[in-house]
Amino acid sequence: MKNRKNNILVIDDHPMNSDAYINLIRSKEEFNETIFHKGTDCHSAYKLIKQAEITETPFDVALIDISIPEYREQKLLSGTDVAILIRNTFPDCIIIMLTMHNESLVLFNAYKQVNPEGFISKNDIDFEMFPELFDRIVNIENYFSPSINNAIQQLLKISNISHHYM
């Protein structure tokens, strides 16, 4: 991703979170010329994705909170649906899912449907580690934070046990 303008989409229903992510990413020198696009819900995300598609300026990276207000008209009910739309529209986009959720089923479904390059529980990170994690993910090292890994592994174990008894 170095030496080119990056086009980054940030979708979080808490503007302070979006601003924090953007400021932390900008703290890394290679992202000085990055263009950020912010949305707070599925509707604004949809508009930004369609605008990028029309102008042929794909997103290089998308940071998406799972829990964002829906846009029923387009059947976008969560950040997971937005991530699927991005994956279908811009297949090369690096998707980083962010969440406060700890329910195994919600996390597993997002993982299976989106296959994100990064999946981070907001409870597992702080301001100091976020820029480093972001850098690792965009440089093609998939990263799942400990809480996400544990939740997905728990569901996989349950799934394997239930298949065994069917």
Salt bridges, closest charged atoms under 4 A:
ASP12 OD1 - HIS14 ND1 3.56
ASP12 OD2 - LYS122 NZ 2.86
ASP13 OD1 - HIS14 ND1 3.27
ASP19 OD1 - LYS38 NZ 2.56
GLU53 OE1 - LYS50 NZ 3.07
ASP60 OD1 - ARG4 NH2 2.73
ASP65 OD2 - LYS122 NZ 3.28
GLU70 OE2 - ARG72 NE 2.69
GLU103 OE1 - HIS101 ND1 2.51
GLU117 OE1 - ARG87 NH2 3.11
ASP135 OD2 - LYS28 NZ 3.91
GLU141 OE2 - ARG136 NH2 3.24
